[in-house]
Amino acid sequence: MSTKKIGDVILDVQNISLRFGGVKALTDISFNVKEHEIRAIIGPNGAGKSSMLNCINGVYQPQEGAITFRGRTFKGMNSRQVAEMGIGRTFQNLALFKGMSVIDNIMTGRNLRMKSHILLQALRIGPAQKEEEQHREFVEHIIDFLEIQAYRKTPVGTLPYGLQKRVDLGRALAMEPKVLLLDEPMAGMNVEEKQDMCRFILDVNDEFGTTIVLIEHDMGVVMDISDRVVVLDYGKKIGDGTPDEVRNNEEVISAYLGTSH
């Protein structure tokens, strides 16, 4: 781990409970995320990890509890409003525009930042043209950062899976989020692709100063790159602490080895 400075709490999740009909997805979950840290959420399949991210970024509205981001508590916000506050997200299943080029996919992440009227943007006239040039410059910086210059004009659908995941990360970074939620960024990757993605996540955290919350199944990855880890099981929190604390937590060990069920 680099000797980085972890700041104050930027995101505070307080007593979140989420139900779908009679099914409890999350029960009274509380944890916080500090500025500039990499915070992992782990747990067996069906533990409620993606549901938790969906509550944070406004896809789901929890029945109980509150989420405070940079001192502002939000309830009933949709995902666009949450994104405008500064929370970005990548998804488990890639939601890229397969027929569009790499650069155009990443440009879609700049939409929140564009001030010009959509018609002016389409016609690229007046201030909209200057604005688009500035946004493209920012996007080119992300493309360089993620080492995908060779694929700038390539349709995303023709790229290998690992590179598509990198484009997805680029699109989220284009929003300039303060907190970036990564939902299984390494899923389906080979060892080499995982190593690359780990490096990029650490670099995003370091160079962009972005706070990261990630869901990941690969325990080796989690223990290597996380500052703190929260553990969910059947929608409840069963562990929270540094990688070492979590690794030695009896309840966590039994949940993962299946001895408690």
C-alpha positions, 0 to 999 in steps of 0.5 A: 500500500502507498503511504497515502493520507486518508481523510475524514468521512465522505460517505456515511451509510446509516442503518439502511434496510431494504425490502422487496415485498416480504424479502429482506435484502439489507437489514440495518447496515451501517458503515462509512467511507473516508476520503481517499480510501479504497473501501471494499464490500465483500460477502458470498453471493446473495449477501446484498452487496449490489443492493447496497451500491444501488442504495448509495447511487439512487437506483433503490430507495431503502425503506429505513436509514439514511445516506450522508455524502459530504455532509448532505443527507439524501433521501429519495434521490434518483441516480442522476441527482446522485451522480450530479452530487459526485458519486460515479458507478460502473456496473457488473454487466457492461452497459456500454454502447457497443456500436460506438467508438471508445472515445464516444463511449467515454464522452457520454460520461461528460454529459453531466458536465455539459452546460450547452443546450442539447441542440447546440451540442448536436450542431457543434456551434458557438460556445458548444463547440468550444465546450466540446473541445474542452471535454474531448481534451479531458477524455483524451487524458483519460484514454492516455491514463488507461492506456487505450490510445490504440483503440480510440476510434474502435467500436467498443463491441469489437474489443476484448472483455478486459478492454471493455471493462477499462472503457467502462471505468473511463466513462465513470472517470469522465464524470469526475466523481468524488466517490467511484462505486465499482461493481465487480470490476475484475469479474470474468477477467484473466490473471493479467487483466486483473493485474492491469485493473488493480493497477488502474484502480490504485492509480485512480485512487492515487492520481485522481484522488478518487475515493473508491468503494468496490465489490469484489469476489477475488479475496487476494485482490481485496486484501491487496488493494483495500484500506478497509473492508465491510463484510455482508452475509444474508443482508446483514453486516458481519464484519468491518475493519482492516483487511487483517482484522477481517481476515481473522474475524471468526464470523467472516471465516465461517460465512465464507467456509460455510460452517455457520450455515 
